[in-house]
Amino acid sequence: MYQYTQVGIQKMPVHGMLLPLSVNQLFSTMYDLIIIGGGPAGASAAVYAARKRLKTLQITQEWGGQSTESTDIQNWIGTPSISGADFARSLESHVNTYANDCVTVLNPATVTAVVPTPNGTITVTTDSNETHVARAVLVASGSRRRKLNIPGAATYEHKGVTYCASCDGPMFTGQRVAVIGGGNAGFESAAQLQAYTEHVTIIQRNKHFKADPITVERVLSNENVTGLTDVTPIEIHGEQFVTGLTYRHASGETETIPVSGIFVEIGLLPNTDFVCEQVECDELGRIKIDPWNQRTSVSGIWAAGDCTNILFHQNNISAGNAVTALEDIYLTLRTT
């Protein structure tokens, strides 16, 4: 028995019978792989899928992921400096260069459901109610930054308010900055920033920092780093760019400090609502993966990048994880 992938019909050669697939699969292309996402993970996966001649559908709402918000990315290997907009265009261009007849891109589109079927395939539904079928799915949907919701935060976003120390930190060399958030991410950002800024102030709403004690001790041991607990940021000030930050102490007293950069590290929200009912996710909604091969808890579904429960969130790491996933996907499809 074999299957015509373009028209969704199975043929029984002994009797010459034609048996229709399910209604959703009828007239659907059977893909080897569906990639969800157009950031560094999704784009890297698409390039590797094309090189390996896997019939692939890539579904993305936009190219570039979170990096489109950055005015100057300085940690993308091989490119000393690139804007978020140019970064997104370069990812799209790279995929299109290799796509040929292997990779079809559906953009813009949002995935609303990923569902395994009894016959071992995976169905992926988009916001236009289109259903696509594949033997394997790679979720590379990324995450979004939790925004700071105080006066001035939206006004000065990309004008001093930023969400990525590794991307934007070098632009504040020799200046005074603040980090909002006292968890491990906040302290890691402060550790990067203290190497080239004049001074870093870490602000934590709670009475105690959430970062690991050894990390807190190590970072606060630097003379140009100050940690403040039990204070709440209430307003960001500026002219063309950020000039200051006002926060409130538990006593009710307010204070304003001069800063030209504010790095917000209050958490990430993974874009996984469409898949967490199918695969195992952690308490934050991040997909749990086997770091050896990027497999999820469900056969046929892999995940890579910021939507997973990895320790570090960077473009290079996301791209590398996606390549790992593609290698395993290719071996799985070609040996089963």
C-alpha atoms as a printed R data frame, in Angstrom:
    type eleno elety resid chain resno       x      y      z
1   ATOM     1    CA   MET     A     1   0.000  0.000  0.000
2   ATOM     2    CA   TYR     A     2   1.286  3.466 -0.788
3   ATOM     3    CA   GLN     A     3   0.038  7.025 -0.517
4   ATOM     4    CA   TYR     A     4  -0.205  9.851 -3.035
5   ATOM     5    CA   THR     A     5   0.904 12.804 -0.952
6   ATOM     6    CA   GLN     A     6  -0.518 15.592 -3.103
7   ATOM     7    CA   VAL     A     7  -4.108 14.364 -3.310
8   ATOM     8    CA   GLY     A     8  -4.453 12.530 -0.038
9   ATOM     9    CA   ILE     A     9  -5.564  9.151 -1.466
10  ATOM    10    CA   GLN     A    10  -4.396  5.694 -0.483
11  ATOM    11    CA   LYS     A    11  -4.360  2.963 -3.130
12  ATOM    12    CA   MET     A    12  -4.595 -0.771 -2.487
13  ATOM    13    CA   PRO     A    13  -2.684 -2.273 -5.428
14  ATOM    14    CA   VAL     A    14  -4.114 -5.815 -5.031
15  ATOM    15    CA   HIS     A    15  -7.704 -4.805 -5.674
16  ATOM    16    CA   GLY     A    16  -7.139 -1.345 -7.147
17  ATOM    17    CA   MET     A    17  -9.298  0.215 -4.462
18  ATOM    18    CA   LEU     A    18  -9.051  3.922 -3.651
19  ATOM    19    CA   LEU     A    19  -9.618  4.712  0.006
20  ATOM    20    CA   PRO     A    20  -9.991  8.343  1.135
21  ATOM    21    CA   LEU     A    21  -8.099  9.671  4.130
22  ATOM    22    CA   SER     A    22  -9.847 11.708  6.787
23  ATOM    23    CA   VAL     A    23 -11.718 14.818  5.639
24  ATOM    24    CA   ASN     A    24  -9.034 17.106  7.053
25  ATOM    25    CA   GLN     A    25  -6.253 15.289  5.203
26  ATOM    26    CA   LEU     A    26  -8.072 14.969  1.884
27  ATOM    27    CA   PHE     A    27  -6.357 17.122 -0.747
28  ATOM    28    CA   SER     A    28  -3.632 18.046  1.776
29  ATOM    29    CA   THR     A    29   0.066 17.728  1.116
30  ATOM    30    CA   MET     A    30   1.791 15.270  3.405
31  ATOM    31    CA   TYR     A    31   4.930 17.045  4.581
32  ATOM    32    CA   ASP     A    32   7.986 15.413  6.066
33  ATOM    33    CA   LEU     A    33   8.257 18.306  8.503
34  ATOM    34    CA   ILE     A    34   6.350 21.360  9.685
35  ATOM    35    CA   ILE     A    35   8.406 24.093 11.375
36  ATOM    36    CA   ILE     A    36   6.548 26.563 13.581
37  ATOM    37    CA   GLY     A    37   8.407 29.859 13.940
38  ATOM    38    CA   GLY     A    38  10.566 32.276 11.960
39  ATOM    39    CA   GLY     A    39  13.160 33.357 14.502
40  ATOM    40    CA   PRO     A    40  16.759 32.109 14.606
41  ATOM    41    CA   ALA     A    41  15.593 28.607 15.589
42  ATOM    42    CA   GLY     A    42  12.906 28.353 12.926
43  ATOM    43    CA   ALA     A    43  15.109 29.808 10.192
44  ATOM    44    CA   SER     A    44  18.072 27.565 11.043
45  ATOM    45    CA   ALA     A    45  15.786 24.544 10.994
46  ATOM    46    CA   ALA     A    46  14.354 25.536  7.610
47  ATOM    47    CA   VAL     A    47  17.798 25.936  6.057
48  ATOM    48    CA   TYR     A    48  18.886 22.515  7.314
49  ATOM    49    CA   ALA     A    49  15.613 20.942  6.215
50  ATOM    50    CA   ALA     A    50  16.138 22.314  2.711
51  ATOM    51    CA   ARG     A    51  19.717 21.062  2.589
52  ATOM    52    CA   LYS     A    52  18.518 17.629  3.631
53  ATOM    53    CA   ARG     A    53  15.757 17.693  1.011
54  ATOM    54    CA   LEU     A    54  12.931 17.287  3.507
55  ATOM    55    CA   LYS     A    55   9.553 18.392  2.183
56  ATOM    56    CA   THR     A    56   8.858 21.134  4.693
57  ATOM    57    CA   LEU     A    57   6.223 23.705  5.564
58  ATOM    58    CA   GLN     A    58   7.382 26.634  7.673
59  ATOM    59    CA   ILE     A    59   4.647 28.607  9.440
60  ATOM    60    CA   THR     A    60   5.504 31.942 11.009
61  ATOM    61    CA   GLN     A    61   3.767 35.123 12.051
62  ATOM    62    CA   GLU     A    62   6.915 37.155 11.459
63  ATOM    63    CA   TRP     A    63  10.616 36.734 10.788
64  ATOM    64    CA   GLY     A    64  13.233 37.447 13.432
65  ATOM    65    CA   GLY     A    65  11.406 36.668 16.658
66  ATOM    66    CA   GLN     A    66  12.130 38.906 19.652
67  ATOM    67    CA   SER     A    67  15.252 40.261 17.990
68  ATOM    68    CA   THR     A    68  13.178 42.524 15.766
69  ATOM    69    CA   GLU     A    69  12.797 44.738 18.855
70  ATOM    70    CA   SER     A    70  16.535 45.379 19.079
71  ATOM    71    CA   THR     A    71  18.178 48.319 17.360
72  ATOM    72    CA   ASP     A    72  21.637 46.758 17.459
73  ATOM    73    CA   ILE     A    73  22.358 43.022 17.842
74  ATOM    74    CA   GLN     A    74  26.015 42.413 18.646
75  ATOM    75    CA   ASN     A    75  26.073 38.740 19.615
76  ATOM    76    CA   TRP     A    76  25.059 36.998 16.366
77  ATOM    77    CA   ILE     A    77  28.128 34.994 15.404
78  ATOM    78    CA   GLY     A    78  29.733 36.184 12.175
79  ATOM    79    CA   THR     A    79  28.002 39.560 12.262
80  ATOM    80    CA   PRO     A    80  29.578 42.184 14.568
81  ATOM    81    CA   SER     A    81  26.510 44.448 14.471
82  ATOM    82    CA   ILE     A    82  23.073 44.238 12.863
83  ATOM    83    CA   SER     A    83  19.709 45.855 13.538
84  ATOM    84    CA   GLY     A    84  16.705 43.747 14.453
85  ATOM    85    CA   ALA     A    85  14.985 44.621 11.186
86  ATOM    86    CA   ASP     A    86  18.023 43.658  9.100
87  ATOM    87    CA   PHE     A    87  18.433 40.496 11.157
88  ATOM    88    CA   ALA     A    88  14.875 39.455 10.325
89  ATOM    89    CA   ARG     A    89  15.422 40.153  6.629
90  ATOM    90    CA   SER     A    90  18.647 38.145  6.624
91  ATOM    91    CA   LEU     A    91  16.913 35.118  8.146
92  ATOM    92    CA   GLU     A    92  14.140 35.274  5.551
93  ATOM    93    CA   SER     A    93  16.649 35.706  2.741
94  ATOM    94    CA   HIS     A    94  18.745 32.759  3.909
95  ATOM    95    CA   VAL     A    95  15.724 30.467  4.028
96  ATOM    96    CA   ASN     A    96  14.511 31.600  0.618
97  ATOM    97    CA   THR     A    97  17.953 31.080 -0.886
98  ATOM    98    CA   TYR     A    98  17.899 27.387 -0.003
99  ATOM    99    CA   ALA     A    99  14.150 26.714 -0.110
100 ATOM   100    CA   ASN     A   100  13.848 25.694 -3.786
101 ATOM   101    CA   ASP     A   101  11.116 23.055 -4.042
102 ATOM   102    CA   CYS     A   102  11.713 21.732 -0.503
103 ATOM   103    CA   VAL     A   103  10.539 24.467  1.860
104 ATOM   104    CA   THR     A   104   7.219 26.280  1.553
105 ATOM   105    CA   VAL     A   105   6.755 29.304  3.817
106 ATOM   106    CA   LEU     A   106   3.348 30.320  5.146
107 ATOM   107    CA   ASN     A   107   3.663 33.913  6.378
108 ATOM   108    CA   PRO     A   108   1.957 35.591  8.106
109 ATOM   109    CA   ALA     A   109   0.103 32.822  9.896
110 ATOM   110    CA   THR     A   110  -0.407 31.748 13.497
111 ATOM   111    CA   VAL     A   111  -0.641 28.152 14.634
112 ATOM   112    CA   THR     A   112  -3.647 27.434 16.855
113 ATOM   113    CA   ALA     A   113  -3.307 23.673 17.415
114 ATOM   114    CA   VAL     A   114  -0.842 20.810 17.069
115 ATOM   115    CA   VAL     A   115  -2.446 17.371 17.399
116 ATOM   116    CA   PRO     A   116  -0.934 13.891 16.984
117 ATOM   117    CA   THR     A   117  -3.108 11.424 15.049
118 ATOM   118    CA   PRO     A   118  -3.571  7.678 15.563
119 ATOM   119    CA   ASN     A   119  -1.697  6.902 12.336
120 ATOM   120    CA   GLY     A   120   1.474  8.570 13.630
121 ATOM   121    CA   THR     A   121   1.246 11.853 11.736
122 ATOM   122    CA   ILE     A   122   0.831 15.322 13.249
123 ATOM   123    CA   THR     A   123  -1.834 17.830 12.213
124 ATOM   124    CA   VAL     A   124  -1.182 21.550 12.526
125 ATOM   125    CA   THR     A   125  -4.047 24.045 12.338
126 ATOM   126    CA   THR     A   126  -3.624 27.776 11.659
127 ATOM   127    CA   ASP     A   127  -5.729 30.815 12.482
128 ATOM   128    CA   SER     A   128  -7.302 30.624  9.025
129 ATOM   129    CA   ASN     A   129  -8.632 27.137  9.907
130 ATOM   130    CA   GLU     A   130  -6.274 25.461  7.459
131 ATOM   131    CA   THR     A   131  -5.007 22.052  8.536
132 ATOM   132    CA   HIS     A   132  -1.617 20.741  7.456
133 ATOM   133    CA   VAL     A   133  -0.230 17.236  7.989
134 ATOM   134    CA   ALA     A   134   3.345 16.092  8.581
135 ATOM   135    CA   ARG     A   135   5.367 13.158  9.818
136 ATOM   136    CA   ALA     A   136   7.270 15.454 12.189
137 ATOM   137    CA   VAL     A   137   6.804 18.878 13.755
138 ATOM   138    CA   LEU     A   138   9.417 21.238 15.177
139 ATOM   139    CA   VAL     A   139   8.021 23.878 17.535
140 ATOM   140    CA   ALA     A   140  10.286 26.925 17.422
141 ATOM   141    CA   SER     A   141   7.685 29.519 18.357
142 ATOM   142    CA   GLY     A   142   9.935 31.424 20.753
143 ATOM   143    CA   SER     A   143   8.746 33.587 23.597
144 ATOM   144    CA   ARG     A   144   7.888 37.177 24.324
145 ATOM   145    CA   ARG     A   145   9.223 39.467 27.001
146 ATOM   146    CA   ARG     A   146   7.034 40.338 29.945
147 ATOM   147    CA   LYS     A   147   6.666 44.101 29.574
148 ATOM   148    CA   LEU     A   148   7.186 46.722 32.260
149 ATOM   149    CA   ASN     A   149   3.807 48.395 32.733
150 ATOM   150    CA   ILE     A   150   4.580 51.793 34.215
151 ATOM   151    CA   PRO     A   151   4.428 55.348 32.809
152 ATOM   152    CA   GLY     A   152   7.246 55.938 30.319
153 ATOM   153    CA   ALA     A   153   7.997 52.267 29.622
154 ATOM   154    CA   ALA     A   154   6.210 52.186 26.279
155 ATOM   155    CA   THR     A   155   7.265 55.726 25.358
156 ATOM   156    CA   TYR     A   156  10.972 54.986 25.761
157 ATOM   157    CA   GLU     A   157  11.078 51.423 24.462
158 ATOM   158    CA   HIS     A   158  14.074 51.261 22.075
159 ATOM   159    CA   LYS     A   159  15.048 54.684 23.440
160 ATOM   160    CA   GLY     A   160  16.763 53.412 26.569
161 ATOM   161    CA   VAL     A   161  14.248 50.790 27.702
162 ATOM   162    CA   THR     A   162  15.441 47.422 26.464
163 ATOM   163    CA   TYR     A   163  14.901 43.731 27.129
164 ATOM   164    CA   CYS     A   164  18.254 42.241 26.137
165 ATOM   165    CA   ALA     A   165  21.573 43.021 27.829
166 ATOM   166    CA   SER     A   166  23.598 40.793 25.530
167 ATOM   167    CA   CYS     A   167  22.063 42.509 22.468
168 ATOM   168    CA   ASP     A   168  21.974 46.152 23.553
169 ATOM   169    CA   GLY     A   169  24.334 46.400 26.521
170 ATOM   170    CA   PRO     A   170  27.428 47.641 24.649
171 ATOM   171    CA   MET     A   171  25.515 50.731 23.518
172 ATOM   172    CA   PHE     A   172  25.549 51.942 27.149
173 ATOM   173    CA   THR     A   173  29.296 51.755 27.689
174 ATOM   174    CA   GLY     A   174  30.397 54.274 30.308
175 ATOM   175    CA   GLN     A   175  26.827 55.135 31.302
176 ATOM   176    CA   ARG     A   176  24.628 54.509 34.328
177 ATOM   177    CA   VAL     A   177  21.906 51.886 33.892
178 ATOM   178    CA   ALA     A   178  19.283 50.004 35.892
179 ATOM   179    CA   VAL     A   179  18.179 46.372 35.742
180 ATOM   180    CA   ILE     A   180  14.562 45.686 36.712
181 ATOM   181    CA   GLY     A   181  14.308 42.178 38.159
182 ATOM   182    CA   GLY     A   182  16.309 40.370 40.830
183 ATOM   183    CA   GLY     A   183  16.139 36.830 39.515
184 ATOM   184    CA   ASN     A   184  18.960 34.920 37.851
185 ATOM   185    CA   ALA     A   185  18.240 36.609 34.508
186 ATOM   186    CA   GLY     A   186  18.476 40.055 36.098
187 ATOM   187    CA   PHE     A   187  21.759 39.269 37.819
188 ATOM   188    CA   GLU     A   188  23.192 37.700 34.684
189 ATOM   189    CA   SER     A   189  22.344 40.897 32.810
190 ATOM   190    CA   ALA     A   190  23.927 42.994 35.562
191 ATOM   191    CA   ALA     A   191  27.055 40.840 35.409
192 ATOM   192    CA   GLN     A   192  27.380 41.542 31.697
193 ATOM   193    CA   LEU     A   193  26.640 45.239 32.090
194 ATOM   194    CA   GLN     A   194  29.032 45.927 34.965
195 ATOM   195    CA   ALA     A   195  31.983 45.107 32.719
196 ATOM   196    CA   TYR     A   196  31.535 48.249 30.623
197 ATOM   197    CA   THR     A   197  28.943 50.566 32.215
198 ATOM   198    CA   GLU     A   198  29.752 53.185 34.823
199 ATOM   199    CA   HIS     A   199  27.203 51.835 37.309
200 ATOM   200    CA   VAL     A   200  24.403 49.250 37.465
201 ATOM   201    CA   THR     A   201  21.455 49.418 39.878
202 ATOM   202    CA   ILE     A   202  19.477 46.185 40.318
203 ATOM   203    CA   ILE     A   203  15.887 46.719 41.449
204 ATOM   204    CA   GLN     A   204  13.807 43.992 43.088
205 ATOM   205    CA   ARG     A   205  10.178 44.390 44.206
206 ATOM   206    CA   ASN     A   206  10.382 41.694 46.888
207 ATOM   207    CA   LYS     A   207  12.301 41.781 50.145
208 ATOM   208    CA   HIS     A   208  14.844 39.273 48.858
209 ATOM   209    CA   PHE     A   209  16.556 38.703 45.541
210 ATOM   210    CA   LYS     A   210  15.334 35.582 43.738
211 ATOM   211    CA   ALA     A   211  18.677 34.793 42.119
212 ATOM   212    CA   ASP     A   212  20.921 32.075 43.510
213 ATOM   213    CA   PRO     A   213  22.705 33.370 46.647
214 ATOM   214    CA   ILE     A   214  26.158 32.695 45.200
215 ATOM   215    CA   THR     A   215  25.241 34.690 42.085
216 ATOM   216    CA   VAL     A   216  23.906 37.572 44.182
217 ATOM   217    CA   GLU     A   217  27.073 37.657 46.260
218 ATOM   218    CA   ARG     A   218  29.368 37.522 43.237
219 ATOM   219    CA   VAL     A   219  27.614 40.286 41.281
220 ATOM   220    CA   LEU     A   220  27.079 42.637 44.224
221 ATOM   221    CA   SER     A   221  30.748 42.335 45.151
222 ATOM   222    CA   ASN     A   222  31.538 44.650 42.232
223 ATOM   223    CA   GLU     A   223  31.934 48.276 43.289
224 ATOM   224    CA   ASN     A   224  29.892 49.559 40.344
225 ATOM   225    CA   VAL     A   225  26.821 47.419 41.142
226 ATOM   226    CA   THR     A   226  24.128 48.326 43.688
227 ATOM   227    CA   GLY     A   227  21.230 46.079 44.671
228 ATOM   228    CA   LEU     A   228  17.932 47.475 45.954
229 ATOM   229    CA   THR     A   229  15.196 45.277 47.435
230 ATOM   230    CA   ASP     A   230  11.619 46.018 48.478
231 ATOM   231    CA   VAL     A   231  11.356 48.867 45.977
232 ATOM   232    CA   THR     A   232   8.887 49.260 43.123
233 ATOM   233    CA   PRO     A   233   9.639 51.144 39.879
234 ATOM   234    CA   ILE     A   234   6.844 53.633 39.224
235 ATOM   235    CA   GLU     A   235   7.932 55.878 36.346
236 ATOM   236    CA   ILE     A   236  10.547 56.253 33.621
237 ATOM   237    CA   HIS     A   237  11.670 59.755 32.684
238 ATOM   238    CA   GLY     A   238  13.302 61.065 29.565
239 ATOM   239    CA   GLU     A   239  13.548 63.553 26.766
240 ATOM   240    CA   GLN     A   240  14.522 62.014 23.441
241 ATOM   241    CA   PHE     A   241  15.957 59.082 25.398
242 ATOM   242    CA   VAL     A   242  15.737 57.787 28.969
243 ATOM   243    CA   THR     A   243  17.207 60.078 31.602
244 ATOM   244    CA   GLY     A   244  15.950 58.652 34.885
245 ATOM   245    CA   LEU     A   245  13.921 56.121 36.878
246 ATOM   246    CA   THR     A   246  11.663 56.759 39.855
247 ATOM   247    CA   TYR     A   247  10.908 53.992 42.360
248 ATOM   248    CA   ARG     A   248   8.985 53.739 45.610
249 ATOM   249    CA   HIS     A   249  10.344 52.257 48.830
250 ATOM   250    CA   ALA     A   250   8.172 50.081 51.065
251 ATOM   251    CA   SER     A   251   7.886 53.092 53.396
252 ATOM   252    CA   GLY     A   252   6.172 55.032 50.615
253 ATOM   253    CA   GLU     A   253   9.120 57.335 50.035
254 ATOM   254    CA   THR     A   254  10.022 57.844 46.375
255 ATOM   255    CA   GLU     A   255  13.445 58.338 44.825
256 ATOM   256    CA   THR     A   256  14.681 59.143 41.330
257 ATOM   257    CA   ILE     A   257  18.028 58.016 40.001
258 ATOM   258    CA   PRO     A   258  19.722 59.202 36.792
259 ATOM   259    CA   VAL     A   259  20.083 56.392 34.239
260 ATOM   260    CA   SER     A   260  20.268 56.294 30.466
261 ATOM   261    CA   GLY     A   261  19.404 52.622 30.091
262 ATOM   262    CA   ILE     A   262  16.811 50.372 31.750
263 ATOM   263    CA   PHE     A   263  17.102 46.626 31.210
264 ATOM   264    CA   VAL     A   264  13.874 44.784 31.975
265 ATOM   265    CA   GLU     A   265  14.313 41.213 33.227
266 ATOM   266    CA   ILE     A   266  10.938 40.307 34.730
267 ATOM   267    CA   GLY     A   267  10.429 37.081 32.842
268 ATOM   268    CA   LEU     A   268   9.557 35.524 29.517
269 ATOM   269    CA   LEU     A   269   6.198 34.262 28.324
270 ATOM   270    CA   PRO     A   270   6.659 31.259 26.000
271 ATOM   271    CA   ASN     A   271   4.484 31.131 22.892
272 ATOM   272    CA   THR     A   272   3.211 27.629 23.588
273 ATOM   273    CA   ASP     A   273  -0.523 27.943 24.282
274 ATOM   274    CA   PHE     A   274  -1.319 25.974 21.135
275 ATOM   275    CA   VAL     A   275   0.703 22.908 22.121
276 ATOM   276    CA   CYS     A   276   0.938 22.576 25.920
277 ATOM   277    CA   GLU     A   277  -2.182 20.396 26.061
278 ATOM   278    CA   GLN     A   278  -0.355 17.871 23.881
279 ATOM   279    CA   VAL     A   279   3.256 17.911 25.101
280 ATOM   280    CA   GLU     A   280   4.642 18.177 28.605
281 ATOM   281    CA   CYS     A   281   5.408 21.746 29.692
282 ATOM   282    CA   ASP     A   282   6.824 23.163 32.908
283 ATOM   283    CA   GLU     A   283   5.015 25.475 35.318
284 ATOM   284    CA   LEU     A   284   5.912 28.469 33.158
285 ATOM   285    CA   GLY     A   285   4.523 26.918 29.989
286 ATOM   286    CA   ARG     A   286   7.929 26.104 28.481
287 ATOM   287    CA   ILE     A   287   8.117 22.847 26.550
288 ATOM   288    CA   LYS     A   288  10.192 20.196 28.285
289 ATOM   289    CA   ILE     A   289  12.773 18.728 25.934
290 ATOM   290    CA   ASP     A   290  15.517 16.124 25.994
291 ATOM   291    CA   PRO     A   291  18.631 18.302 25.477
292 ATOM   292    CA   TRP     A   292  20.370 15.365 23.803
293 ATOM   293    CA   ASN     A   293  18.073 15.535 20.765
294 ATOM   294    CA   GLN     A   294  15.390 18.213 21.420
295 ATOM   295    CA   ARG     A   295  12.568 15.654 21.539
296 ATOM   296    CA   THR     A   296   9.416 16.433 23.518
297 ATOM   297    CA   SER     A   297   7.255 14.024 25.491
298 ATOM   298    CA   VAL     A   298   5.262 13.200 22.335
299 ATOM   299    CA   SER     A   299   6.651 11.100 19.515
300 ATOM   300    CA   GLY     A   300   6.956 13.100 16.310
301 ATOM   301    CA   ILE     A   301   7.168 16.509 18.005
302 ATOM   302    CA   TRP     A   302  10.471 18.293 18.654
303 ATOM   303    CA   ALA     A   303  11.033 21.775 20.089
304 ATOM   304    CA   ALA     A   304  13.906 24.266 20.065
305 ATOM   305    CA   GLY     A   305  14.741 27.763 21.225
306 ATOM   306    CA   ASP     A   306  13.111 30.079 23.729
307 ATOM   307    CA   CYS     A   307   9.828 28.146 23.839
308 ATOM   308    CA   THR     A   308  11.665 25.316 25.638
309 ATOM   309    CA   ASN     A   309  12.919 24.893 29.191
310 ATOM   310    CA   ILE     A   310  16.543 25.678 28.346
311 ATOM   311    CA   LEU     A   311  18.732 27.554 30.807
312 ATOM   312    CA   PHE     A   312  19.981 30.358 28.555
313 ATOM   313    CA   HIS     A   313  18.071 32.394 25.977
314 ATOM   314    CA   GLN     A   314  20.189 33.692 23.112
315 ATOM   315    CA   ASN     A   315  19.951 33.710 19.325
316 ATOM   316    CA   ASN     A   316  23.017 31.525 18.844
317 ATOM   317    CA   ILE     A   317  21.781 28.958 21.349
318 ATOM   318    CA   SER     A   318  18.340 28.815 19.722
319 ATOM   319    CA   ALA     A   319  19.872 28.300 16.289
320 ATOM   320    CA   GLY     A   320  22.157 25.554 17.559
321 ATOM   321    CA   ASN     A   321  19.317 23.756 19.316
322 ATOM   322    CA   ALA     A   322  17.274 23.830 16.114
323 ATOM   323    CA   VAL     A   323  20.144 22.294 14.144
324 ATOM   324    CA   THR     A   324  20.400 19.537 16.747
325 ATOM   325    CA   ALA     A   325  16.681 18.907 16.363
326 ATOM   326    CA   LEU     A   326  16.932 18.769 12.561
327 ATOM   327    CA   GLU     A   327  19.720 16.228 12.679
328 ATOM   328    CA   ASP     A   328  17.623 13.991 14.914
329 ATOM   329    CA   ILE     A   329  14.461 14.566 12.873
330 ATOM   330    CA   TYR     A   330  16.280 13.630  9.671
331 ATOM   331    CA   LEU     A   331  17.672 10.414 11.164
332 ATOM   332    CA   THR     A   332  14.269  9.529 12.587
333 ATOM   333    CA   LEU     A   333  12.407 10.088  9.313
334 ATOM   334    CA   ARG     A   334  14.960  8.231  7.252
335 ATOM   335    CA   THR     A   335  15.218  5.217  9.552
336 ATOM   336    CA   THR     A   336  11.551  4.591 10.420
